[in-house]
Amino acid sequence: DAEITQSPRHKITETGRQVTLACHQTWNHNNMFWYRQDLGHGLRLIHYSYGVQDTNKGEVSDGYSVSRSNTEDLPLTLESAASSQTSVYFCASSEAGGGKETQYFGPGTRLLVL
Amino acid sequence: AQTVTQSQPEMSVQEAETVTLSCTYDTSESNYYLFWYKQPPSRQMILVIRQEAYKQQNATENRFSVNFQKAAKSFSLKISDSQLGDTAMYFCAFMKQGAQKLVFGQGTRLTINP
């Protein structure tokens, strides 16, 4: 069955370190998204991609970057981790248009920045 | 920019009762989609139901149904014959047609008591 996976599921790091969170989907979806979930804020969009070599900034993109070299993967990099980036991170994917924009989510990565 | 508001941070009902979760949104768009996602304690985001704004008929999925009032910009979720497994956070989300990005509300924590 097609799925979307995230790794690691839990990560502890120190401030200033670079961290990369992986997202891999086997749906063959063109669209991929990264969200963060914080108490009182719901999910907020960090970055998104509509296809290979395409990346776009979302609502809360400062301190994060993504790259899309193939259809299946959209890794999220925290360039220099900060305590404010302690959060739960969700990756999602969807087909492109045609009424098929429903997003399917990965299981999430809990990140703690000390 | 679109905003989504869920005015009930927490709700609690007895098993087998019917419960309605509220959601309002603000947009100047005419064509869009609305979603309800469920997040159980496992943190997995699960699609519950989806509504296309151009459809007058309210969407239903088994025990889940919506009351979509386009003029009032209201999109409530009704859960009938509630079950213990319905205990979760519920998020309302908005997507402008063609934008393929979700805007989430803050969530409602629903507890079903035995």
Interface residues (C-beta under 8 A of the other chain):
Chain A: N31 F33 Y35 G40 H41 G42 L43 R44 L45 Y48 Y50 G58 V88 F90 A92 S94 A96 G97 G99 E101 T102 Q103 Y104 F105 P107 G108
Chain B: V4 Y33 F35 Y37 S42 R43 Q44 M45 I46 L47 R50 E52 F91 M95 G98 Q100 K101 L102 V103 F104 G105 Q106 G107
